[in-house]
Structure formats: C-alpha cells, structure tokens
C-alpha cells in the first residue's frame, strides 16, 4: 500500500494525487477527516501530514492546489478541536504525487543547504614608531529593542520574525525621534529622513535610487508591515504558509530591516556586530562544475554516515538513475538537481529509505527520509534536490516556517 510511514496515500483504494508536508511536531492522536473533497491524515507515529486529492496533472499543479488546501485543512482541524498543528520546511522538504497522462508519479523533494562562515578579522594598529596602539574599548549600551531583535532571530516563523524585527526598529526609532500627535506614516517619513545620513540608508537601497526614504517606507511599512500587522477582509494581508510570493516579499523586507536595526544599534548604542560574509552568487556559479556529471541512487535502507563511500551496501546495491542540474523550478530561479526512475523494473520491495547524489568517486549529498516511503502503485519516482546557501555568521534569514 502506498504510504508515508503509517499514513496511506490512497483514496478509495487507489492513488490519485496529493501532498505530504513535515509537521513541527506530530499530533497526540491519529486523525483522518475530509474537507473540500480532500482526505487528510495525521498520526503520532508520523512527522508528516498527508492531503489526498484529485485533479492535479503535474508537479507544479500539486503544489499550487495542495499547498493552500493542506493549510486550510489544518485550520479546520484546529478550529474543530482535533489538533493544533503547524508545518515546517513546506517548500523545501515534501512528498507529492499525481497522475500524468495516465502515469502515476511520486516526487520526493529535499533541500541541501550550503552554509558559509567568515570569522572576525583582527587588526593591529601601530603608531609612527611601530608601537602597538591599544584598541579603544567600546561598551555596548542595552536597549529594550534588542529583546525584539533576539526574538526575531530565534523564531522559527518568518512572519513572526518580521513582526519582532519591526518592533525592534520601531522602538529604536521612536526612542531617538519621539512620535507626536501625528499620523504614523508622517512620523516614519520624517524620522527616517532625519536619520538617513547617520545610518547611511541610501547605501542600503542603492545610491542611484532617487527616493531612498520612499523606497524604504514602501518596502518595510506599506508592502510588509501593514499586511502582517493587519487582517481586514477586503484588504491585502499575509497569512502564514500561503503564497510563495508573500514569503519572498517578507524575506526580502526582513533582510533590509535587519540591516537597518543593526545600524541603529551600532550608531546609537555602540553595539558593533562582528562577522563577515561571502558572495553567495559566486558560490552558486560553482554548481555547474560540482554537479555536472552526477547520478541519483535510490536505496531501500536508511543507514547513513557522512563518511560513507560508494562501496557502502546501501549505495552499492541501490538503483542509479540519471540526474540533471537545472536553474529554474516552477517558473522561479531555484537551482536543483532532478531525475526520474521507472519504478516497476527497478526498486525491489517498492520501499524507499534514502536518496543519494553521487559522482564517479564520492557521495555528494544524502537525503535520508524521515520515515520509509512505500511507493507501491506508482509508475515513476521523481527525485528533486534543491540548493540554497547562507552566511552562518550573518543575521538569520532562513526560517523553517
């Protein structure tokens, strides 16, 4: 029976289409219910929530229909007292299945994160005679806004992170430029204009931008703060775990807002942040060399060690199939490796435990499934491994929710 661990992927004894996403934590009790023509399943024994539905004919169609439908189902489950659940890594780690021209396809998607760290650089200053000059000791001054900054950094939810970072920004700005009896937008414009040179705000939006303050107000306040802090029917608002475009907007604004908050703290409270970063775009260019000639290996077992070589039985006895490096996915720039394998003639037992990406000499990437995937009833296995990069010594920008 086609299943993710304990959760069946079938409806009325057959597989049609659906989406499985990871949960922050599993429910305390097993639940199965129907909503909007779809069947939902969760279990204490599984880290996934499953949403089974029909009508999708491609990978992109499953994501377009299933992503919002699955969240609506969890909303219903919560409001009816069934369980209060939240998904994580929804766009990075998932299992999707559909019927494509009579062929039943199941896709396993994962994400490889490449993290780069740059340590602090130590500089020594000497006078004209060559004697080292002791550095000036700067003592940071605490401000309550730092609490909101910290909460933004430790949050697992992108939208909550932005709300807390905006509170840090608002508190720092209002402490420096108190708000009188005036409209919020007018106070914001006036305060940012006054602080622009001290904080170097034009450098953050591009020195050629003819209206940097208006750009900041649109990006941080109008297009992000308002849709996140307000939810009035008939007006634009952001709801967690919905459209990818909403998340991209918030993520971009959060990066910009974080840099402004750090500059405020440094300029006004002597909290200089020590760290560094690498050019992630340059790192991305190396993909074509590293992953030019690689293959997927589908394995039934899930035992794994980072030191595993190609001679490891799990890899040696697995089923190899072609892999291709692509720059775009679903109309977006999203580097990934993708491949397809015909199931009936290859995987014995029809159980998938792990997917490897290998070249002729070494194992490059390993994705061990959280639970075994029974792919009985499917014709094709599609493997998809996305790539993303982060500077680990920089403020946090990746959030699982």
C-alpha positions in Angstrom: 0.0 0.0 0.0 1.4 3.4 -1.0 2.2 5.2 2.3 4.4 7.7 4.1 5.3 5.6 7.1 1.9 4.9 8.8 -0.1 7.4 6.5 -1.8 6.0 3.5 -1.6 7.9 0.2 -4.6 6.2 -1.2 -8.2 7.3 -1.5 -10.8 4.6 -2.0 -8.0 2.0 -2.6 -6.2 4.0 -5.3 -3.6 6.8 -5.6 -4.7 9.9 -7.4 -2.9 13.0 -6.2 -1.7 14.7 -3.0 0.9 16.4 -0.9 2.7 15.4 2.2 4.5 18.0 4.4 6.5 17.8 7.6 5.0 18.9 10.9 6.7 20.9 13.6 5.5 18.1 15.9 3.1 15.2 15.4 -0.4 15.1 16.9 -1.2 13.2 20.2 -3.8 11.1 18.4 -4.4 9.8 14.9 -6.8 11.8 12.8 -8.4 11.3 9.4 -11.0 13.7 8.0 -12.4 15.1 4.8 -12.6 18.7 3.7 -13.2 20.3 0.2 -13.1 16.9 -1.5 -9.7 16.0 0.0 -8.7 13.5 2.7 -6.3 14.5 5.4 -4.3 12.1 7.7 -2.0 12.7 10.7 -0.6 10.3 13.2 1.5 10.4 16.4 3.8 7.9 14.6 4.5 10.1 11.6 6.2 13.5 11.2 4.1 14.2 8.1 0.6 15.5 7.4 -1.0 14.0 4.2 -3.5 15.7 2.0 -5.0 13.4 -0.7 -6.9 14.9 -3.6 -7.5 14.5 -7.4 -7.3 16.9 -10.3 -3.5 17.6 -10.4 -1.6 16.6 -13.5 1.9 17.8 -12.8 4.4 18.6 -10.0 3.5 22.3 -10.2 -0.2 21.7 -10.1 0.1 19.6 -7.0 2.0 22.4 -5.3 -0.5 25.1 -6.5 -3.5 23.2 -5.3 -2.2 21.2 -2.4 -0.2 23.9 -0.5 -3.2 26.1 0.3 -5.6 23.2 0.6 -3.4 21.5 3.2 -3.2 24.7 5.3 -7.0 25.1 5.2 -7.4 21.5 6.3 -5.2 22.1 9.3 -7.2 25.3 10.1 -10.4 23.2 10.2 -8.7 20.6 12.3 -7.6 23.2 14.8 -11.0 25.1 15.0 -12.9 21.9 15.5 -10.7 20.8 18.4 -8.9 18.0 16.5 -5.3 19.1 16.9 -3.3 22.3 16.6 -0.6 21.6 14.1 1.9 23.6 12.0 4.0 22.6 9.0 7.7 23.3 8.6 10.1 23.5 5.6 6.9 23.3 3.4 8.7 24.4 0.2 11.9 22.6 0.9 11.0 19.1 2.2 7.9 17.4 0.9 6.4 14.4 -1.0 4.0 15.0 -3.9 2.1 12.6 -6.2 -0.1 13.0 -9.2 -1.4 11.3 -12.4 0.4 12.5 -15.5 -1.1 11.3 -18.8 -2.1 8.0 -17.2 1.2 7.6 -15.4 1.3 7.7 -11.6 4.2 9.8 -10.4 5.5 10.3 -6.9 8.1 13.0 -6.2 10.5 13.3 -3.2 11.8 16.8 -2.7 14.6 17.8 -0.4 16.9 20.8 0.1 20.6 20.9 0.6 21.8 24.0 2.5 25.4 25.1 2.0 26.5 27.2 4.9 29.5 29.5 4.8 31.1 31.2 7.8 33.6 34.0 8.0 35.3 34.7 11.3 36.2 38.1 12.7 39.3 39.8 11.4 41.8 41.0 13.9 43.6 44.3 13.1 46.6 45.7 14.9 47.2 49.5 14.8 50.7 50.9 15.4 52.0 54.4 15.9 54.8 56.1 13.9 57.4 54.3 15.9 55.8 50.9 15.4 54.5 50.5 18.9 51.1 48.8 19.0 48.2 51.1 19.9 45.8 49.5 22.4 42.3 49.4 20.9 39.6 51.6 22.4 37.2 49.6 24.4 33.6 50.3 23.5 30.9 49.1 25.9 27.5 48.3 24.4 24.5 50.1 25.8 21.5 47.9 26.3 18.1 48.9 24.8 14.9 47.0 25.2 14.6 46.9 21.4 17.4 44.3 21.5 14.8 41.9 23.1 12.7 42.1 20.0 15.8 41.6 17.8 16.7 38.5 19.7 13.1 37.1 19.5 13.2 37.7 15.7 16.5 35.7 15.4 15.3 32.7 17.5 11.8 32.5 15.9 11.2 29.6 13.5 8.4 31.5 11.7 9.3 34.0 9.0 6.3 36.2 9.6 6.8 36.3 13.4 10.4 37.2 12.9 9.5 40.2 10.8 6.9 41.4 13.3 9.5 41.2 16.1 12.2 42.9 14.0 9.8 45.7 13.1 9.1 46.2 16.8 12.8 46.5 17.4 13.0 49.0 14.6 10.0 51.0 15.8 11.3 51.1 19.4 14.8 52.2 18.4 13.5 54.9 16.0 10.8 56.3 18.4 13.4 56.4 21.3 15.6 58.6 19.0 12.7 60.6 17.4 9.6 60.5 19.7 6.3 60.4 17.9 4.0 63.3 18.5 0.3 63.5 17.7 0.7 62.8 14.0 0.0 60.1 11.5 2.2 57.0 11.7 3.3 57.4 8.1 4.3 61.1 8.6 6.3 60.3 11.7 8.1 57.4 9.9 9.0 59.6 6.9 10.2 62.5 9.0 12.3 60.2 11.3 13.9 58.2 8.5 14.7 61.4 6.6 16.5 62.9 9.7 18.4 59.6 10.3 19.3 58.9 6.7 22.8 60.3 6.7 23.8 59.0 10.1 22.6 55.5 9.2 23.7 55.5 5.6 20.3 54.5 4.4 20.9 55.4 0.8 23.6 52.7 0.7 21.1 50.0 1.6 18.7 50.8 -1.2 21.3 51.8 -3.8 22.9 55.3 -4.2 21.3 55.8 -7.5 17.8 55.5 -6.0 16.2 58.9 -6.4 13.9 58.5 -3.4 15.5 56.1 -0.9 13.2 57.1 2.0 10.0 56.4 0.0 11.6 53.1 -1.2 12.1 52.1 2.5 8.6 53.1 3.5 7.1 51.1 0.7 9.2 48.1 1.3 9.1 47.9 5.1 5.9 49.6 6.0 3.3 49.7 3.2 4.1 46.4 1.5 5.1 44.3 4.5 4.3 45.8 7.9 0.7 46.6 7.1 -0.2 43.2 5.6 1.4 41.4 8.5 0.0 43.5 11.4 -3.5 43.9 9.9 -6.0 41.4 8.6 -9.1 43.2 7.5 -11.4 41.5 5.0 -11.2 43.2 1.6 -7.6 44.5 2.1 -4.3 42.9 1.4 -2.9 40.8 4.2 -0.4 38.0 4.6 -1.3 34.6 6.2 1.4 32.2 7.2 2.3 29.3 4.9 0.4 30.7 1.9 1.8 32.0 -1.4 5.5 31.8 -2.1 5.4 35.4 -3.3 4.2 36.6 0.1 7.2 34.8 1.7 9.6 36.2 -0.8 8.3 39.7 0.0 8.6 39.3 3.7 12.0 37.6 3.5 13.4 40.4 1.3 12.0 43.1 3.6 13.3 41.3 6.7 16.8 41.3 5.3 16.7 45.0 4.7 15.0 45.8 8.0 17.6 43.7 9.9 20.4 45.7 8.4 18.8 48.9 9.4 18.2 47.7 13.0 21.9 46.7 13.3 23.0 50.1 12.0 20.7 51.8 14.5 22.1 49.7 17.4 25.7 50.4 16.4 25.2 54.1 15.8 23.1 54.9 18.8 24.0 52.2 21.3 27.6 51.2 20.4 26.7 47.5 19.7 29.0 46.8 16.8 28.3 43.4 15.2 31.4 41.4 14.4 31.2 39.0 11.5 31.6 38.6 7.8 30.1 37.1 4.7 30.9 35.5 1.3 29.4 36.3 -2.0 26.7 33.7 -2.4 26.2 34.4 -6.1 29.8 33.4 -6.7 29.3 30.2 -4.7 26.2 29.4 -6.8 28.3 29.5 -10.0 30.3 26.5 -8.8 27.3 24.3 -9.1 27.8 23.6 -12.8 31.3 22.2 -12.1 30.4 20.2 -8.9 27.2 18.7 -10.1 27.8 18.5 -13.9 28.0 14.7 -14.0 26.1 13.1 -11.2 23.5 10.4 -10.6 20.8 9.7 -8.1 20.8 6.5 -6.2 17.5 5.2 -4.7 18.1 2.9 -1.7 15.7 0.8 0.3 17.8 1.2 3.5 18.3 4.3 5.5 21.5 3.7 7.4 23.9 6.6 6.8 27.2 8.0 7.9 28.9 11.2 6.4 31.9 9.0 5.7 30.0 6.5 3.6 31.8 5.7 0.4 30.3 4.4 -2.9 31.1 0.8 -1.7 28.6 1.2 1.2 26.0 -1.5 0.6 23.2 1.0 0.8 24.7 2.9 -2.2 26.3 -0.1 -3.9 23.0 -2.1 -4.0 20.8 0.9 -4.7 19.3 1.8 -8.1 21.1 4.5 -10.1 19.3 6.9 -12.4 20.2 10.0 -14.4 20.2 13.4 -12.7 20.2 16.8 -14.3 21.2 20.2 -12.9 18.6 22.9 -13.5 18.5 26.6 -12.7 14.7 27.1 -12.6 11.8 25.3 -10.9 8.1 26.2 -11.4 9.0 29.4 -13.1 11.4 30.6 -10.4 15.2 30.8 -10.2 15.8 27.9 -7.9 18.9 25.7 -8.7 18.2 22.0 -8.2 19.0 18.5 -9.4 16.1 16.4 -10.8 15.8 12.9 -12.1 13.2 10.2 -12.8 13.2 6.5 -12.4 10.7 3.9 -13.7 9.6 2.0 -10.6 8.3 -1.5 -11.6 11.5 -2.8 -13.0 13.9 -1.4 -10.5 13.2 -0.9 -6.8 12.7 -4.3 -5.0 10.1 -4.2 -2.4 8.9 -0.8 -3.5 10.2 0.9 -0.3 12.4 4.0 -0.5 14.6 4.8 2.5 17.2 7.2 1.1 18.2 9.1 -2.0 21.9 9.8 -2.7 23.6 12.1 -5.2 26.9 10.7 -6.3 29.6 11.2 -8.9 32.1 8.6 -10.1 34.2 8.9 -7.0 32.3 10.1 -3.9 28.9 10.6 -2.4 28.0 14.3 -2.6 24.6 14.6 -1.0 22.4 12.2 1.1 18.7 12.6 1.8 17.5 10.0 4.4 13.8 10.1 4.5 12.2 10.8 7.9 10.1 7.6 7.5 10.1 4.9 4.9 8.1 5.7 1.7 6.1 2.8 0.3 5.8 3.5 -3.4 3.6 0.6 -4.4 1.1 1.6 -7.0 3.2 4.3 -8.6 4.9 4.1 -12.0 7.6 6.7 -11.7 9.8 8.1 -8.9 10.9 11.7 -9.3 13.7 12.9 -7.1 14.3 16.7 -6.7 17.1 18.2 -4.6 17.0 22.0 -4.2 20.1 24.1 -3.3 20.3 27.1 -1.1 23.1 29.0 0.6 23.5 31.0 3.7 26.1 33.0 5.5 26.0 31.5 9.0 27.9 34.4 10.6 25.4 36.9 9.3 21.9 37.6 10.9 19.5 34.7 10.3 17.5 34.8 7.1 16.3 31.2 6.7 13.2 30.1 8.6 11.5 26.6 8.5 8.0 28.1 8.8 
